[in-house]
Amino acid sequence: MKPSLTTSACITLFATIGFTSCENMSPEATGVIAGVTSGALAAGVAKATGASNAQAAAIGLGTGAAVGTIAYIVAKHEATERQRRIAEERARLAYERMSAERKAQVKKRRYIAVSTVQEKDDKGAKSVMIYDTESKQVVGNSVYDVKTAPKEGAVQKYDSYSAEYVGS
């Protein structure tokens, strides 16, 4: 790797960490900064390793888009029996109602996110749980309280799961 690229990568990384850890930034601003800087860094690395300009741009855009889609989770906690039961029921119904074409798209990703009921101590705009379309079960027992309600069809990251939000 070229020394100038290494220096630029380090500066970009430290700037990203510094800006995205500001507590007064909105989730949208944090996502934009993280996405743009990650995309720029990925494009630079791709270009330095011999990718063409078009390939580097595609790699940078893809990386930036992926990093910018992380859900802003306000709290993560154990689900109540009621939350788990309702999430499983809603996810199963949403999956069953999908067309065969839509199911095939969702299966490529494997996981869907579905809202569940909010209990009195929940902190976000929505409480979301993850459903595995292969095992046909809710994954784990975690509820993610998200700051803003996800849009239907939006793919977001919840811990290590990339899941498409299908609503309730």
C-alpha positions in Angstrom: 0.0 0.0 0.0 1.3 3.5 -0.8 2.4 5.6 2.2 0.1 8.5 1.2 -2.9 6.2 1.0 -2.1 4.8 4.5 -1.9 8.3 5.9 -5.1 9.3 4.2 -6.9 6.1 5.4 -5.8 6.8 9.0 -6.9 10.4 8.9 -10.2 9.4 7.4 -10.7 6.6 10.0 -9.9 8.9 13.0 -12.1 11.7 11.6 -15.0 9.2 11.1 -14.7 7.9 14.7 -14.5 11.4 16.0 -17.5 12.7 14.2 -19.8 9.7 14.5 -19.3 9.5 18.3 -20.6 13.0 18.8 -23.7 12.6 21.0 -25.5 15.6 19.6 -25.6 14.3 16.0 -28.8 12.9 14.6 -28.8 9.2 13.5 -29.2 10.3 9.9 -26.1 12.6 10.1 -24.1 9.8 11.8 -25.1 7.4 9.0 -24.2 9.8 6.3 -20.8 10.6 7.7 -20.0 6.9 8.3 -21.3 5.9 4.9 -19.4 8.6 3.0 -16.1 8.1 4.7 -16.3 4.3 4.6 -17.1 4.5 0.9 -14.3 6.9 0.2 -11.9 4.7 2.1 -13.0 1.6 0.4 -12.7 3.2 -3.1 -9.2 4.5 -2.2 -8.1 1.0 -1.1 -9.6 -0.5 -4.3 -7.9 2.0 -6.5 -4.5 1.5 -4.7 -4.8 -2.3 -5.3 -5.2 -1.8 -9.0 -9.0 -1.4 -9.6 -10.1 0.8 -12.4 -11.8 4.1 -11.6 -15.2 2.6 -12.4 -14.6 -0.4 -10.2 -13.3 1.7 -7.4 -16.3 4.0 -7.6 -18.7 1.0 -7.5 -16.9 -0.5 -4.5 -16.9 2.8 -2.7 -20.6 3.4 -3.4 -21.6 -0.1 -2.3 -19.6 0.1 0.9 -21.0 3.5 1.7 -24.5 2.4 1.2 -24.0 -0.7 3.3 -22.4 1.2 6.2 -25.1 3.9 6.1 -28.0 1.5 6.6 -27.3 0.5 10.2 -30.4 0.9 12.3 -30.2 3.4 15.1 -30.9 1.2 18.1 -31.8 3.1 21.2 -32.0 0.0 23.4 -31.6 -3.8 23.2 -33.3 -6.0 25.8 -34.8 -9.4 26.4 -38.3 -9.9 24.9 -41.2 -10.6 27.1 -43.2 -13.8 26.3 -45.9 -11.5 24.8 -43.4 -9.6 22.5 -41.9 -12.9 21.3 -45.3 -14.5 20.6 -46.6 -11.5 18.7 -43.4 -11.0 16.7 -43.4 -14.6 15.6 -47.0 -14.5 14.7 -46.6 -11.2 12.7 -43.5 -12.4 10.9 -45.1 -15.8 10.0 -48.2 -14.0 8.6 -46.1 -11.4 6.7 -43.9 -14.2 5.2 -46.9 -16.4 4.3 -48.7 -13.5 2.5 -45.7 -12.7 0.3 -45.8 -13.8 -3.4 -43.4 -16.5 -4.5 -41.2 -13.9 -6.2 -41.0 -11.8 -3.1 -40.2 -14.8 -0.9 -37.3 -15.7 -3.2 -35.9 -12.1 -2.8 -36.3 -12.3 1.0 -34.8 -15.8 1.2 -31.5 -14.5 -0.3 -31.1 -12.3 2.8 -32.7 -14.9 5.1 -33.8 -12.5 7.9 -36.7 -10.2 8.2 -37.4 -7.6 10.8 -40.9 -7.2 12.2 -42.3 -4.9 14.8 -43.7 -6.3 18.0 -45.7 -4.7 20.8 -44.1 -2.1 22.9 -44.0 -2.7 26.7 -44.2 0.3 29.1 -40.4 0.4 29.6 -39.5 0.3 25.8 -37.7 3.4 24.7 -37.9 3.7 20.9 -40.4 4.6 18.3 -40.8 0.9 17.4 -39.7 -2.4 19.0 -38.4 -4.8 16.4 -37.4 -8.5 16.4 -35.6 -10.6 13.8 -37.2 -13.6 12.2 -35.3 -16.3 10.3 -37.1 -17.4 7.2 -35.2 -20.7 7.0 -35.9 -22.0 10.5 -39.3 -20.1 10.6 -38.5 -18.8 14.1 -37.6 -15.5 15.8 -33.9 -15.3 16.2 -32.7 -15.2 19.8 -34.7 -13.3 22.4 -33.6 -9.8 21.7 -35.9 -6.8 21.1 -34.4 -3.8 19.4 -35.9 -0.4 20.3 -35.2 1.8 17.3 -35.2 5.6 17.4 -37.3 6.0 14.2 -39.7 3.5 12.7 -38.0 1.7 9.8 -39.6 2.0 6.3 -41.1 -1.1 4.9 -38.6 -2.8 2.6 -35.6 -1.1 4.2 -32.7 -3.4 4.9 -30.9 -2.5 8.1 -28.3 -4.1 10.4 -29.3 -5.4 13.8 -26.2 -6.7 15.6 -24.9 -9.2 13.1 -28.1 -9.6 11.2 -29.0 -7.8 8.0 -32.8 -7.9 7.9 -35.5 -6.4 5.7 -38.2 -4.6 7.6 -41.6 -6.0 6.7 -43.7 -4.0 9.2 -46.2 -5.5 11.6 
